[in-house]
Amino acid sequence: MKVTCFDNRPEIIQICADYWEIDNNGEFLHNTSAIGKKYGLSANKITQIAKEYSCAYSSTLYCSSCSIPYQYVNRTDYQSTTEINCWTCNDCLANEKMLLNEKKQIVLSHEFTKQQENHPLSIERLNVRLSILLLSLIRYGANEDLTFINEYLTNRTDRLSPDDDDDIDFIRELYRGGCISIAPFSHPDTLTLAEDNNFSFYPKSVKWLLPLSEGQTFREFIMLLEAKLASTDYLEASYDEVLDFCKDISLKECLAYLKYKMDEHKLPFTPGDKTRLVLSKALEMYSVAQVYGFIWTAVSSTAAYYMRTQGSISKKQAANAVVGNIEKNFERAYTQNWDVKGYRRDHNLPQSIISRILFNVLLHTDDGGFYLPLGKIMNLEDTLST
């Protein structure tokens, strides 16, 4: 150990020397109480003087990058580093991080440029699903200058999709489809770089760019995309694709409401294929608003039954019965030709941006995906005449 004292007073120099002195086994020769007694000072005062007027450096531990010796903060720090064989100083760590961040930016810039040159985003290559998802993400997160799309987490007011659990899957779908690229100016901590320059990233936390061909602006692309989706000719030509996406979004509306009501009653539930099949069958006959009613009734009655049984069945068993009750109720309603009233949207589950673009912009209805059965929405003659 090498000790440096920053004071010329002999007593201070000796106090610092006594504080840091070690024996051949690397153990401190004097405890602070004994040193304090020697100079008529408290143990805390001795520690304070040593910290203020001296520095102690390791004679065995050096920075792996620049080779400066490790500086001990205090005795405890010395004792805690005796088993450390490798260390990098803060300045070198900061420099390494800066170089790594620069490399991340270069990799992302290269990916964006390569996509722009080889597979630029164009209106023509977007199908119905990707067109709606992309315009939805743009409306959800585009910055005021229309130059990039903000991080998903920055929007705390709108809903991108009916079910928040699906949002990141939709964003990944756009990324895999070449519709968006990670902005090189995203926060570097959102990206993990491998040795081969492959990377992983946090889709909730990165900014996005549109890989448009050179010369086309973000604003021009949005105007073209909105015009495409508002065109009745496009709707007519893409009927089957639109119908498939309507079914998907309507199902997600119902799944989101079912999970919300189950959580409200503290019933453990994770929807699977059975649940999706039952709700899809219900949506062949009824609107989302009407299926809301079947869900509300099934969840409420099951929760009430669980409370009445005083724990004779588990919450898991009660939750498993909900989907069967939904199926039983809508089949009975259909068979007996009941007048099924539609529920209103829950204020905690407002219409999502995807739903607005699909049902309001493309299909020219006022939240028709919620209030109208799919069969009525997709009656092309009626839709095109509205």
N, C-alpha and C positions, 0 to 999 in steps of 0.2 A: 504494500500500500504506500502511496506517495501522498503526503499532506502538504498543502500550501496554506499559509496564514496571510491574511490581508491587513494585519495590524502590526505596528512596530513596538508596541508596549510589551515588555518582557513577560509580564504576568499573563497577558492574553495569549501570547505565543505558547507559553508553557501549559496553560489550561487546554488549548486546542491540541497540543501534542499529547497530553495525558488522556484526553477524551478519545483520541483515535489510536492510541498505542495498542498493538497486539503482540501476542507471544508467538513462539515458533509453530504453535498449532492453529494459529489464526483466531485465537480467542482474545477478547479484550482484557487487558491487564488490570484496569481499574474500573470499578462501577462508579456511576455518576454521584452517588451519595458520598463515597469516599473522597472523590475529587472536590466536591463541594465543601466537605469538612476541612480539607487541606487549605482551602482559600477563604473559608468563612462565607460560603455562598450556598444557596439551595441547589438541589439536583436539577430542578427545572431551569435555573439560571445558567448552570454549566452547559446544559443542552442548547439553550438559547445563544450563548456566547459562541459555542462551537459552530452552530449553524450560520451565525451572522458573520463570523470573522475567518472561517476556514473552509477549505474544500479538500475532500479525500478522493483519490483516484485509485482504481484497481491496477495492480501490476500484472494481472493475468487475464482480465476480460477486456477485449477490445472490439470496437465496431467492426462488423464483418465487411463493411463497405469502405469506410474511410480510415479505419484503424485507430481512431481516438480512444483513449481509455475510458472505461465506465466511471462516472462520477457518482459517489454514494450520497444519498440525501441525508441519511442519519445512520445510527448503529443498526437499527432494525432493517434498513435497506441492505446494509452490508451482509447481515446474517441471512437474509432471504435470497441473496444472489450467489451464495457460495456454491450451489449446485448447478448454476447456469453456465453452459459452455459456449453458447452462441448468442450474440446480441447485436442489434442494429440501432444506431442512435436516431433521435427524432428527426434531425435534419435530413439524414439519408432516407428515412422512411417517407418523409414528406416529398423528397425528390423522386423516390420510386413511385409514389402514388401519382405525382404530377405526370411522370413519363407514361405510366399505365393509362391514365385518363386521356392523354394525348393519343395514345395508341387506339383506345376505344373509339375516340372521335374519328380517327383516320379510317378504321374498319367500317364504321357506320356510314361515313361519307362515301367510301368505296362501294358499299352495298347499294346505297341510294343512287349513285351515279350509274352503276352497272344496270340497275333496274330501269332507270330512265332511258338508257341507251338501247337496251335489248328488249325490254318488255314494258314499255310505257303504258300508263293507265289511259284507257280510252272508253268513251261511252259505248262504243260498238261491242266491246267484248264483255260487258257486264250483263249478266242475266238478271231476272227480276229480283231474286233474293239478294244478290250482292248489291244491286242498285239501291234497294230500300235500306239495307244495312249501312251502306256507305253514306247515303244522305242523312240517315238517322244519326250516325256518329258525328258527321259534320255539324249538324244542328245542335247536337249535344255538347260538343267541345271546341268548335272552331274559335280562334281568337278574333278580336274585333277587327283586325286588319286583314283577315282572311288570307293568312300566310301559312298557318299550321294548325294542328288540332291539339288542344291542351291535354294534359294528363287526365285520365278517367276520374281520378280522385278529386279533381278540382271542382267538379260540378256536384253540389250538395242539394240541389233543388229539383232537377228534372229526373225522370226515370227513362233510361235508355230503352229497356225492354220490359215486358210485363213482370218478369221475375228477375230480381237482381242477381240471382245465382247464375243466370244465363249470359249476363253482360260480357264477361271476359271471354266466354266461348265464342260469342259473336265477333268480338274484336280479333281474336285469334283467327277466325275464319276469314276475315277481311285481310289479315296479314298474310296468311297462307295463300290467299287468292291473288296476291300481288296488288291489292287495292290501296294499301297504305305501307309506308316505310317508317322505320324508327328515325326520328329526327336526330342528327348528330349532336345537337345542342341539348339533348335530354340530360338529366343529371347523371353523371358517370356511375354513381353508386347503384343505379337501377340496372346496370349491365354487368355480367360476369364473363370475363374473357378467358378462353382456353389457350393452350400453347399453340394450337394450329389455327388460331384466329377465329374459330367457331365461338359462338357466344350464346348465352341464355339471358333472359331479361324478365323484368316484372311488368307485364302488360298494363297493370293498373297505374304505373308510375312513370311511363315514358310519354314523350310528346311524339306526334306523328306528322309526317309529310305525305302529300299526294305525289307519287312518282310520275308526274305529267311530262309529256314530251316538251322539249325546249320551245318556248314561244307561247305556250298556253298558260293562262293564269288560273289560279285557284278560283277566282270569282267567275271567270268564263265557264269553267268546268261545272260549277254548281248550277249556273243558269241553264246549261244544256241538260244536266241531269234532272233538274226539276221539271223542265219542259217535257222531257221524255216520259217521266212518271205521270205527268198530268194529261198526257195524250190519250184520247179514247182509242185511237188506232193501235197504240202500243198495248193497251189493255185487251183489246179484241184479239190481237195476234199472240198474246202471251197468256191466254185464258188458263191453261192447265197449270202453268207455273204459279200464277197468282192464286189459284185455288189451293194448291199444295201449301203455299206459304200462309194463306188464311187459316187453314186447318192447324198448322203448326203454332201460329201465334194465338189462336183461340184456345188451343190446348194449354199453352203456357199461362194464359190468363187464369184458367181454371185451376191449374196446379199451384199457381202463386196464391190464389185465394184459399185453396184447401190447406196449404201449409200454414198460411196466416191464421186461419181459424183453429187449426190443430194446436198451434203454438199458443194461441190465446187461451185455450183450455188446458194447456200444459200436457198435451197428449203427444208422446214421442212418435215421430213419423218421418219416414223417408220414402217418397214415392218411387215405385218401380214400374215394371212393364204392365203388371195387372192394373194398377191405377191409371196408367196412360190409356190402356185399352178401354176401360170402363168409361172414362171421361170422353174419349174419342167417339164411342158409341152414343153417348148422351148428346154430343154436339152434332151428330147426324140428324137429330130430331129437334133439338132445342137451341136457343141462343145462349151465349155465355151468361147473360143476365138471368135466364131461367135456370141454367145449371148452377149458378150461384145459390139459387133457392134450394135446390136438392142438396148441395154441399152444406149450407147453413143448417138445414133440418137434420141431416144425418149426423153432423158433428155435435150439434146441441143436444139431440136426443141421446146419443151415445155417451156424452159427458154426463148428462143427468142420470143415465142408467148406472154409470160407474159410481156416482156419488150415492145413489140409493142402495147399491149392493154392499156398501161399507167395506170395500176392499176385497170382496170375494173373488173378483177378477183383477188382474194386473192392469196397469195403464197401457201396457203394450198390447194386451188382449183386446182392450177397449178400442185402441187405435186401429187394430187390424179389422175390426168390425165395421168401421166407417165406410170403407169403399164398397163393401157388400150392401150396406144400407142405401148408399147412393144409387147403385145399380137397381136394387129392388124398387126403390121409389120412382125412378124415372121410367122403368118398364111398366109399372102399374099405371102411372099417369098416362103413358102413351096408349096402353091397351084400353083403358077406360075413358080415353079422350077427355082428360081433365083440362080445365082452363088454367094453365100454369102461368102464374104471374112472374114477371121478371123483377129481379132485385136491382137496386141502384148500385152504382160503384161505391165501394168503401173509400172513404176519404184518405185512408192510408195506402190505397192502391189506385192512384189516379191513372188516367190513360197515358201510356208510354209514348215516346217519340216514334218508335217503330210502328205502333198501332195507328198513330195519327197519319203517318205517311202512307201506310198500307190502305187503311179504310177511309180516311178523309181525302187524301190527295189522289191516290190511284183509283179508288172505287167510288169517290164522290159521294160519300155518306157522312152523316154526323155521328161519329163513333158507332157506325153500323156494326162493326165487329163485335160490339158488346151487346147491343140491343136487338139485333136482327139475326135470325138463323142463317147459317151459311148458304143454304139453298136459296133463300130469298135475296141475299146479297149478290150471289153469283149468277142470278138470272140476268144474262147479259143484256137483253133488250130493255129490261127495267132499269138496270144500272146506267146504261148509256143514255137513257132518256131523261135522267135526273140532272 
